[in-house]
């Protein structure tokens, strides 16, 4: 378990090794920092892994922290 202090604008990524083993970390960071809904970002990350010829299952959840 890990405790994090989150602020509005932060994004969390939960993913399987099908994403992080077949997609460069720089690309993952670029996509997470870009514009778009969490759903759109998750889809883009899955597409990146597929283009990287992922040979494992790919599971991605993106959580955006809103203000309030």
N, CA, C and O of each residue as an XYZ file, in Angstrom:
272
protein
N       0.843     -1.151      0.000
C       0.000      0.000      0.000
C       0.904      1.233      0.000
O       1.970      1.245      0.615
N       0.448      2.265     -0.706
C       1.199      3.508     -0.763
C       0.221      4.668     -0.647
O      -0.832      4.669     -1.285
N       0.570      5.643      0.160
C      -0.276      6.813      0.339
C       0.320      7.968     -0.457
O       1.517      8.246     -0.374
N      -0.539      8.640     -1.233
C      -0.101      9.758     -2.054
C      -0.952     10.982     -1.755
O      -2.144     10.862     -1.472
N      -0.344     12.148     -1.817
C      -1.110     13.377     -1.727
C      -1.398     13.829     -3.152
O      -0.481     14.157     -3.905
N      -2.663     13.845     -3.511
C      -3.060     14.182     -4.875
C      -3.604     15.590     -4.919
O      -4.201     16.079     -3.959
N      -3.384     16.241     -6.065
C      -3.865     17.601     -6.288
C      -4.676     17.647     -7.567
O      -4.509     16.798     -8.443
N      -5.559     18.640     -7.681
C      -6.313     18.783     -8.934
C      -5.360     18.821    -10.129
O      -4.339     19.510    -10.111
N      -5.713     18.079    -11.143
C      -4.880     17.992    -12.343
C      -3.985     16.768    -12.382
O      -3.484     16.410    -13.447
N      -3.773     16.117    -11.242
C      -2.970     14.896    -11.223
C      -3.713     13.778    -11.945
O      -4.942     13.761    -12.004
N      -2.944     12.853    -12.486
C      -3.515     11.659    -13.113
C      -2.781     10.436    -12.581
O      -1.564     10.447    -12.394
N      -3.544      9.398    -12.347
C      -2.979      8.128    -11.912
C      -3.161      7.107    -13.020
O      -4.190      7.090    -13.695
N      -2.176      6.268    -13.202
C      -2.239      5.203    -14.196
C      -2.102      3.872    -13.480
O      -1.130      3.633    -12.764
N      -3.079      3.016    -13.680
C      -3.004      1.623    -13.238
C      -2.953      0.796    -14.513
O      -3.814      0.936    -15.382
N      -1.949     -0.065    -14.627
C      -1.833     -0.813    -15.879
C      -1.160     -2.158    -15.646
O      -0.485     -2.384    -14.641
N      -1.368     -3.024    -16.599
C      -0.710     -4.325    -16.581
C       0.648     -4.216    -17.276
O       0.973     -3.199    -17.889
N       1.419     -5.276    -17.164
C       2.728     -5.274    -17.814
C       2.619     -5.293    -19.328
O       3.607     -5.048    -20.021
N       1.443     -5.577    -19.849
C       1.246     -5.493    -21.297
C       1.445     -4.082    -21.820
O       1.792     -3.897    -22.986
N       1.229     -3.086    -20.971
C       1.507     -1.700    -21.362
C       2.956     -1.346    -21.039
O       3.717     -0.985    -21.938
N       3.342     -1.443    -19.787
C       4.651     -0.888    -19.418
C       5.834     -1.693    -19.921
O       6.946     -1.168    -19.959
N       5.642     -2.943    -20.307
C       6.771     -3.720    -20.856
C       6.971     -3.496    -22.353
O       8.038     -3.795    -22.890
N       5.947     -2.970    -23.027
C       6.030     -2.842    -24.486
C       5.893     -1.404    -24.971
O       5.825     -1.158    -26.175
N       5.853     -0.454    -24.038
C       5.717      0.957    -24.397
C       6.773      1.741    -23.618
O       6.856      1.615    -22.397
N       7.572      2.540    -24.304
C       8.593      3.319    -23.595
C       7.968      4.257    -22.555
O       6.919      4.855    -22.794
N       8.622      4.373    -21.413
C       8.119      5.221    -20.331
C       7.912      6.660    -20.785
O       6.961      7.313    -20.354
N       8.785      7.161    -21.645
C       8.651      8.538    -22.138
C       7.340      8.719    -22.902
O       6.694      9.761    -22.797
N       6.954      7.706    -23.665
C       5.698      7.770    -24.421
C       4.493      7.730    -23.482
O       3.519      8.455    -23.687
N       4.558      6.894    -22.467
C       3.475      6.823    -21.488
C       3.320      8.171    -20.796
O       2.203      8.664    -20.643
N       4.425      8.768    -20.379
C       4.374     10.078    -19.712
C       3.816     11.155    -20.639
O       3.028     11.998    -20.210
N       4.221     11.127    -21.899
C       3.741     12.118    -22.872
C       2.227     12.045    -23.025
O       1.543     13.069    -23.021
N       1.715     10.836    -23.157
C       0.274     10.662    -23.330
C      -0.475     11.087    -22.067
O      -1.498     11.767    -22.153
N       0.022     10.696    -20.906
C      -0.641     11.079    -19.649
C      -0.657     12.589    -19.447
O      -1.607     13.119    -18.870
N       0.365     13.288    -19.906
C       0.449     14.736    -19.722
C      -0.378     15.508    -20.742
O      -0.589     16.711    -20.585
N      -0.842     14.837    -21.772
C      -1.578     15.512    -22.835
C      -3.014     15.815    -22.455
O      -3.479     15.486    -21.364
N      -3.696     16.448    -23.386
C      -5.110     16.751    -23.211
C      -5.928     15.493    -23.464
O      -5.455     14.540    -24.083
N      -7.127     15.508    -22.990
C      -8.029     14.395    -23.251
C      -8.649     13.859    -21.979
O      -8.147     14.072    -20.875
N      -9.740     13.168    -22.162
C     -10.423     12.543    -21.040
C      -9.636     11.316    -20.597
O      -8.832     10.785    -21.362
N      -9.863     10.866    -19.375
C      -9.185      9.634    -18.944
C      -9.462      8.468    -19.897
O      -8.570      7.665    -20.172
N     -10.686      8.376    -20.397
C     -11.028      7.292    -21.322
C     -10.218      7.397    -22.615
O      -9.696      6.392    -23.097
N     -10.108      8.593    -23.176
C      -9.350      8.782    -24.418
C      -7.876      8.479    -24.205
O      -7.234      7.875    -25.064
N      -7.338      8.894    -23.069
C      -5.930      8.629    -22.762
C      -5.692      7.128    -22.620
O      -4.695      6.607    -23.120
N      -6.601      6.433    -21.941
C      -6.468      4.978    -21.786
C      -6.472      4.294    -23.147
O      -5.665      3.398    -23.395
N      -7.377      4.711    -24.031
C      -7.423      4.120    -25.376
C      -6.125      4.380    -26.134
O      -5.610      3.490    -26.812
N      -5.596      5.600    -26.021
C      -4.345      5.914    -26.714
C      -3.186      5.068    -26.184
O      -2.339      4.624    -26.959
N      -3.145      4.846    -24.883
C      -2.090      4.018    -24.304
C      -2.192      2.568    -24.784
O      -1.171      1.941    -25.069
N      -3.401      2.036    -24.877
C      -3.578      0.676    -25.394
C      -3.098      0.604    -26.841
O      -2.430     -0.356    -27.227
N      -3.436      1.616    -27.642
C      -2.993      1.634    -29.039
C      -1.470      1.680    -29.139
O      -0.887      1.018    -29.997
N      -0.828      2.448    -28.275
C       0.639      2.486    -28.266
C       1.230      1.112    -27.975
O       2.183      0.687    -28.628
N       0.667      0.430    -27.005
C       1.165     -0.907    -26.665
C       0.963     -1.875    -27.822
O       1.837     -2.694    -28.111
N      -0.176     -1.785    -28.478
C      -0.430     -2.665    -29.619
C       0.538     -2.382    -30.769
O       1.004     -3.308    -31.432
N       0.838     -1.112    -31.001
C       1.818     -0.762    -32.037
C       3.214     -1.222    -31.645
O       4.056     -1.467    -32.509
N       3.460     -1.340    -30.343
C       4.740     -1.851    -29.854
C       4.788     -3.366    -29.855
O       5.705     -3.966    -29.295
N       3.797     -3.985    -30.486
C       3.717     -5.440    -30.627
C       3.664     -6.150    -29.280
O       4.357     -7.142    -29.054
N       2.823     -5.618    -28.388
C       2.640     -6.245    -27.074
C       2.236     -7.700    -27.256
O       1.379     -8.017    -28.080
N       2.855     -8.576    -26.488
C       2.563    -10.003    -26.564
C       1.875    -10.488    -25.289
O       1.870    -11.683    -24.995
N       1.300     -9.561    -24.542
C       0.646     -9.882    -23.278
C      -0.676     -9.123    -23.243
O      -0.927     -8.257    -24.081
N      -1.511     -9.449    -22.276
C      -2.753     -8.698    -22.157
C      -2.424     -7.257    -21.781
O      -1.402     -6.986    -21.151
N      -3.302     -6.337    -22.174
C      -3.094     -4.914    -21.913
C      -4.304     -4.406    -21.145
O      -5.421     -4.397    -21.663
N      -4.078     -3.986    -19.919
C      -5.142     -3.404    -19.096
C      -4.685     -2.016    -18.660
O      -3.568     -1.846    -18.171
N      -5.566     -1.019    -18.842
C      -5.214      0.361    -18.526
C      -6.391      1.045    -17.868
O      -7.515      0.970    -18.364
N      -6.139      1.719    -16.742
C      -7.122      2.579    -16.085
C      -6.443      3.899    -15.816
O      -5.365      3.936    -15.222
N      -7.069      4.998    -16.251
C      -6.549      6.343    -15.991
C      -7.536      7.049    -15.097
O      -8.732      7.089    -15.388
N      -7.035      7.613    -13.997
C      -7.861      8.328    -13.043
C      -7.405      9.771    -13.018
O      -6.228     10.046    -12.786
N      -8.332     10.710    -13.257
C      -8.024     12.138    -13.214
C      -8.551     12.717    -11.911
O      -9.687     12.452    -11.520
N      -7.717     13.511    -11.237
C      -8.107     14.154     -9.996
C      -8.674     15.527    -10.328
O      -7.973     16.376    -10.878
N      -9.938     15.744     -9.995
C     -10.600     17.014    -10.213
C     -10.499     17.880     -8.967
O     -10.201     17.384     -7.880
N     -10.745     19.163     -9.125
C     -10.750     20.077     -7.982
C     -11.967     19.851     -7.113
O     -12.922     19.190     -7.521
N     -11.928     20.405     -5.908
C     -13.094     20.314     -5.032
C     -12.868     19.358     -3.957
O     -13.747     19.152     -3.120
